[in-house]
Amino acid sequence: MRRCLVTGGFGFLGSHVVERLLHRGDEVVVYDPAGPPPDLRAPAGRLRHVPGDVRDAERLITAAEGVDEVYHLAAVVGVDRYLRRPLDVVEVNVGGTHNTLRAARRAGARIVVSSTSEVYGRNPRVPWREDDDRVLGSTATDRWSYSTSKAAAEHLAFAYHRQEGLPVTVLRYFNVYGPRQRPAYVLSRSIVRMLRGEPAVVYDDGRQTRCFTWVDEAVEATLSAAGLPRAVGECFNIGSSVETTIGEAIRMVGSVAGAPGPALTVPTGAGPGAHYQDIPRRLPDCGKAAALLGWRARMPLLEGLGRTVEWARRNPWWTAQADDGLGVR
């Protein structure tokens, strides 16, 4: 039995990681200001919740005492949040990561740090490898605060590894989706809207492409990264290799949700705003994850969407949530 700390453990990816850790028999400490989602399956006695913000360094150090593994998944994420709360983005994603790394070092724990495909910015040369260049816009554009904050968090992680000997692994997730995801992302928002009888929203022409990654497979990669010595000091892309246009993804949602009506096309300026700079293609090279972690994404998008819609129908608390406010009702 291992003792694990999961920051952001009641969030989307975090809650799935927590369930998997509990399922394999571990004790889990969840460090999260929020409470658990209503459908979280947690055996009695092996889950402890410590309400807290990762910006509170001392409380975090106390929560990490005696743990063997740390999964740092707490972050301010989502277009709506990094456009409206850019200061929180930087403070939580950079300062909170620093605090978590310090807590892991104090505990003598192995740590996995979550990052994002956003670190590549708008580099036009795809597929992206882990050592590819970052191409970003102006610092006056809040849209890039998230990418920059996660890149700074990665620098901190590698600095702790190289200078302090902390066993760190960084994972860059690509468009993870599935049950419990906040309806602020293209798939989750589309599912919520369609199940309510509202049209999905497509920005501009819908030809932007993404590689959608099923949440259970992202969890598998996360636990593999924590358990393999050869993953220490490394960064991995975690994503599907199947490129899908946003328009086609929304049509898939309509087919599994039984709402095949047309989506509402909205100019970017009417949603995120004229200063938002979209990324036309996001395509990872996941050869490194395959070689070192033995991991590949396999879930077909249509099947994953079907499972998510089935779950959503059983969990009306989720569909009752407001969407991100950037769409059009």
C-alpha positions in Angstrom: 0.0 0.0 0.0 1.3 3.4 -1.0 0.3 6.8 0.5 -0.4 9.4 -2.2 -1.2 13.1 -2.3 -3.3 14.4 -5.1 -3.6 18.2 -5.5 -6.8 19.1 -7.3 -8.0 15.6 -6.5 -11.6 16.5 -6.8 -11.3 18.1 -10.2 -11.9 16.3 -13.5 -8.7 14.4 -14.1 -7.8 14.4 -10.4 -11.0 12.6 -9.3 -10.3 9.8 -11.8 -6.7 9.5 -10.6 -8.0 9.3 -7.0 -10.5 6.5 -7.9 -7.7 4.5 -9.6 -5.3 4.9 -6.7 -8.0 3.8 -4.3 -8.9 0.9 -6.5 -5.3 -0.4 -6.4 -5.4 -0.3 -2.6 -3.6 3.0 -1.8 -4.3 5.5 0.9 -5.0 8.9 -0.7 -4.9 12.5 0.6 -6.8 14.9 -1.6 -5.7 18.5 -1.3 -8.4 20.6 -2.9 -10.5 23.6 -1.8 -13.6 22.0 -3.2 -15.5 18.9 -2.1 -15.8 15.6 -4.0 -18.0 15.1 -7.0 -21.3 13.4 -6.1 -20.5 10.2 -7.9 -16.9 9.7 -6.6 -16.4 6.1 -5.5 -14.3 6.1 -2.3 -13.9 3.2 0.1 -14.2 4.2 3.7 -11.0 4.8 5.6 -8.6 5.2 2.7 -9.5 8.7 1.5 -8.7 11.9 3.5 -9.7 15.4 2.3 -7.6 18.3 3.3 -9.3 21.5 2.1 -6.7 23.9 0.9 -5.2 26.1 -1.8 -1.9 25.2 -3.3 -0.8 28.8 -2.7 -0.8 28.0 1.1 2.7 26.5 1.3 2.7 25.5 5.0 -0.7 23.7 4.8 0.5 21.9 1.8 3.7 20.7 3.4 1.7 19.4 6.4 -0.7 17.6 4.0 2.2 15.9 2.2 3.8 14.5 5.4 4.5 10.8 5.0 3.4 10.4 1.4 5.2 8.3 -1.1 3.8 9.8 -4.3 2.5 13.2 -5.2 0.2 13.9 -8.2 0.2 17.6 -8.8 -3.0 18.2 -10.8 -4.2 21.5 -9.3 -4.3 24.4 -11.7 -6.4 27.2 -13.0 -7.3 25.9 -16.5 -9.9 26.7 -19.2 -10.2 29.5 -21.7 -12.9 31.3 -19.6 -10.6 31.3 -16.5 -7.4 32.3 -18.1 -9.1 35.2 -19.9 -10.9 36.4 -16.8 -8.5 35.5 -14.1 -5.0 35.8 -15.5 -3.5 36.7 -12.1 -4.9 33.6 -10.5 -3.5 31.6 -13.4 0.0 32.7 -12.7 -0.2 32.6 -8.9 -1.7 29.1 -8.8 0.1 27.4 -11.7 3.5 28.8 -10.9 3.5 29.6 -7.2 1.3 26.6 -6.4 3.6 24.2 -8.4 6.6 25.6 -6.5 4.9 24.9 -3.2 4.0 21.4 -4.2 7.5 20.6 -5.4 8.8 21.9 -2.1 6.3 19.8 -0.2 7.3 16.7 -2.2 11.0 17.3 -1.5 10.3 17.7 2.2 8.4 14.4 2.2 10.9 12.5 0.1 8.2 11.7 -2.4 8.1 10.9 -6.1 6.0 13.6 -8.0 4.2 13.8 -11.3 3.5 17.3 -12.5 0.6 18.0 -14.9 1.3 20.2 -17.9 -0.5 20.8 -21.2 -0.3 20.9 -25.0 -0.7 24.6 -24.6 3.0 25.0 -23.8 3.8 24.6 -27.6 1.7 27.7 -28.3 1.1 28.2 -32.0 4.1 26.3 -33.3 2.9 25.5 -36.9 5.1 22.4 -37.3 3.2 19.4 -36.1 3.3 16.7 -34.8 4.9 18.3 -31.7 7.8 16.5 -30.0 8.6 17.1 -26.3 11.8 19.1 -27.3 10.1 21.3 -29.9 10.2 25.0 -29.7 7.4 27.1 -28.1 5.8 29.8 -30.3 3.7 32.3 -28.4 2.0 35.7 -28.8 2.5 38.9 -26.9 2.5 39.0 -23.1 -0.1 41.7 -23.4 -2.6 39.0 -24.6 -4.0 37.1 -21.5 -4.6 34.1 -23.7 -0.9 33.2 -23.4 -0.8 33.4 -19.6 -1.8 29.8 -19.2 0.8 28.5 -21.6 3.5 30.6 -20.0 2.5 29.6 -16.5 2.6 25.9 -17.3 6.0 26.2 -19.0 7.3 28.0 -15.9 6.0 25.2 -13.8 7.9 22.7 -16.0 11.1 24.8 -15.5 10.6 24.6 -11.7 10.0 20.8 -11.9 13.2 20.2 -13.9 15.1 22.6 -11.7 14.1 20.6 -8.6 15.1 17.4 -10.3 18.5 18.6 -11.5 19.5 20.7 -8.5 17.8 19.0 -5.6 17.5 15.4 -6.9 13.7 15.3 -6.7 12.3 12.5 -8.7 10.0 14.4 -11.1 8.0 13.5 -14.2 6.1 16.1 -16.3 3.1 15.1 -18.4 1.7 17.3 -21.2 -2.0 16.3 -21.7 -3.7 16.8 -25.0 -7.5 17.6 -24.8 -8.5 15.0 -22.2 -12.3 14.4 -22.1 -14.8 12.2 -20.3 -17.2 12.1 -17.3 -17.0 15.0 -14.8 -15.2 17.4 -17.1 -16.4 21.0 -16.4 -18.6 22.1 -19.3 -16.1 24.7 -20.4 -14.5 22.7 -23.2 -15.7 21.9 -26.6 -16.8 18.3 -26.0 -18.2 18.7 -22.4 -19.9 22.0 -23.3 -21.5 20.5 -26.4 -22.8 17.4 -24.5 -24.4 19.6 -21.9 -26.0 21.9 -24.4 -27.3 19.1 -26.6 -28.8 17.2 -23.6 -30.6 20.4 -22.7 -31.9 20.7 -26.2 -29.7 23.7 -27.0 -27.4 23.9 -30.1 -23.7 23.3 -29.7 -21.4 26.3 -30.4 -18.7 26.2 -33.1 -16.3 29.1 -33.3 -15.5 30.3 -36.8 -15.4 27.6 -39.4 -14.9 24.6 -37.1 -11.9 23.4 -39.0 -9.5 23.7 -36.1 -8.2 20.2 -35.2 -7.6 18.5 -31.8 -6.5 15.1 -30.6 -9.0 14.1 -28.0 -7.7 11.7 -25.2 -10.0 9.5 -23.1 -9.7 10.2 -19.4 -9.2 6.6 -18.3 -6.2 6.3 -20.7 -4.8 9.6 -19.4 -5.0 8.2 -15.9 -3.1 5.0 -17.0 -0.3 7.2 -18.4 -0.2 9.2 -15.2 0.1 6.2 -12.9 2.7 4.6 -15.2 4.8 7.7 -15.1 4.8 7.6 -11.3 5.8 4.0 -11.2 8.6 3.7 -13.7 12.2 4.7 -12.7 13.0 5.5 -16.3 10.4 8.2 -16.4 12.2 10.3 -13.7 13.4 13.6 -15.1 11.4 13.2 -18.3 8.6 15.0 -20.0 5.9 13.1 -22.0 3.2 14.1 -24.5 0.0 12.2 -23.4 -2.5 12.3 -26.2 -4.3 10.6 -29.1 -2.7 10.5 -32.5 -6.0 10.9 -34.3 -6.6 14.4 -35.5 -10.3 15.5 -35.6 -11.8 18.8 -36.6 -13.9 20.6 -34.1 -16.8 20.5 -36.5 -16.6 16.8 -36.9 -16.2 16.2 -33.1 -19.4 18.2 -32.5 -21.3 16.2 -35.1 -20.2 13.0 -33.3 -21.6 14.5 -30.0 -24.9 15.1 -31.8 -25.0 11.5 -33.1 -24.5 9.9 -29.7 -26.7 12.5 -27.8 -29.5 12.1 -30.2 -29.4 15.7 -31.1 -28.3 15.9 -34.7 -29.4 19.5 -35.3 -27.0 22.0 -36.7 -24.5 23.8 -34.4 -24.6 27.5 -33.9 -21.6 29.1 -35.7 -20.2 32.1 -33.8 -17.2 34.3 -34.6 -14.4 34.1 -32.1 -14.9 37.8 -31.3 -18.4 37.1 -30.1 -17.2 34.4 -27.7 -13.7 34.5 -26.2 -13.1 37.9 -27.7 -11.3 39.6 -30.6 -7.9 39.3 -28.8 -8.2 35.5 -28.3 -5.7 33.7 -30.6 -6.8 30.2 -31.4 -4.4 27.4 -32.3 -5.4 25.8 -35.7 -3.8 22.3 -35.1 -2.7 20.4 -32.0 -1.1 17.1 -32.8 1.3 15.3 -30.4 4.1 12.9 -31.2 3.6 10.3 -28.5 6.5 8.0 -29.5 8.4 8.8 -26.3 5.4 7.7 -24.1 5.1 4.5 -26.2 8.8 3.7 -25.8 9.4 4.6 -22.2 5.9 4.2 -20.6 4.5 1.5 -22.9 1.5 3.8 -23.4 -0.7 4.6 -26.4 -4.1 6.1 -26.7 -6.6 3.6 -28.2 -10.1 4.7 -27.3 -12.0 5.7 -30.5 -13.6 9.2 -30.0 -17.1 8.1 -30.9 -17.0 5.3 -28.3 -15.6 7.6 -25.6 -18.3 10.2 -26.4 -21.0 7.5 -26.1 -19.7 6.5 -22.7 -19.6 10.1 -21.6 -23.2 10.8 -22.7 -24.4 7.6 -21.0 -22.7 8.8 -17.8 -24.2 12.3 -18.2 -27.7 10.9 -18.5 -27.2 9.1 -15.1 -25.8 12.2 -13.4 -28.2 15.2 -13.8 -26.1 17.2 -11.3 -23.5 17.5 -14.0 -25.8 18.7 -16.8 -27.3 21.2 -14.4 -24.0 23.1 -14.3 -23.7 26.4 -16.2 -21.4 26.3 -19.3 -18.3 28.5 -19.5 -20.2 31.7 -20.4 -18.3 32.1 -23.6 -20.9 30.3 -25.8 -24.2 31.7 -26.9 -27.5 30.7 -25.5 
